[in-house]
């Protein structure tokens, strides 16, 4: 096989891996506040939404770490 056709693995963390945790926390809090408006308690909705967002962000951050370590 010619060396020009081989694909070089990327190094380092994917770009989305660095912003996923704060982005999910903010997005979850926003959705929680909107849900809280519908059910009558903005603070509890925002707190639950932010907690769920952080949880999802941690899962996606772990996926980014696995993707980055796959090539090394």
C-alpha positions as CSV (number, residue, x, y, z in Angstrom):
1,X,0.0,0.0,0.0
2,X,1.3,3.4,-0.8
3,X,2.2,5.6,2.1
4,X,0.2,8.5,0.7
5,X,-3.1,6.6,1.0
6,X,-2.7,5.8,4.7
7,X,-4.7,7.9,7.1
8,X,-2.8,9.5,10.0
9,X,-4.7,9.2,13.3
10,X,-5.6,12.5,14.8
11,X,-3.9,13.4,18.1
12,X,-5.4,15.0,21.2
13,X,-8.8,15.6,22.4
14,X,-11.6,16.3,19.9
15,X,-12.6,20.0,19.8
16,X,-16.1,19.3,21.0
17,X,-14.7,17.5,24.1
18,X,-13.5,20.7,25.6
19,X,-16.8,22.5,25.5
20,X,-19.3,19.8,26.1
21,X,-19.5,20.0,29.9
22,X,-20.3,23.7,30.3
23,X,-22.5,23.6,27.2
24,X,-24.6,20.8,28.6
25,X,-24.9,22.4,32.0
26,X,-26.1,25.6,30.5
27,X,-28.4,23.9,28.0
28,X,-29.9,21.7,30.8
29,X,-30.4,24.7,33.1
30,X,-32.2,26.6,30.3
31,X,-34.5,23.6,29.6
32,X,-35.1,23.2,33.3
33,X,-36.1,26.8,33.8
34,X,-38.5,26.5,30.9
35,X,-39.9,23.3,32.3
36,X,-40.1,25.0,35.7
37,X,-42.1,27.8,34.3
38,X,-44.6,25.3,33.0
39,X,-44.9,23.5,36.4
40,X,-44.6,26.6,38.6
41,X,-41.1,26.4,40.2
42,X,-38.3,27.9,38.2
43,X,-35.6,27.3,40.8
44,X,-36.2,23.6,41.2
45,X,-36.6,23.1,37.4
46,X,-33.3,25.0,36.8
47,X,-31.4,23.0,39.4
48,X,-32.7,19.6,38.1
49,X,-32.0,20.6,34.5
50,X,-28.5,21.7,35.3
51,X,-27.8,18.5,37.2
52,X,-29.1,16.4,34.2
53,X,-27.0,18.6,31.9
54,X,-23.8,18.0,33.9
55,X,-24.5,14.3,33.9
56,X,-24.9,14.2,30.2
57,X,-21.9,16.4,29.8
58,X,-19.7,14.0,31.8
59,X,-20.8,11.1,29.6
60,X,-19.9,13.0,26.5
61,X,-16.6,14.1,28.0
62,X,-15.8,10.5,28.7
63,X,-16.6,9.6,25.1
64,X,-14.2,12.4,24.0
65,X,-11.5,11.0,26.2
66,X,-12.0,7.5,24.8
67,X,-12.0,8.8,21.3
68,X,-8.7,10.7,22.0
69,X,-7.1,7.7,23.6
70,X,-8.2,5.3,20.9
71,X,-5.4,6.4,18.5
72,X,-2.5,6.2,21.0
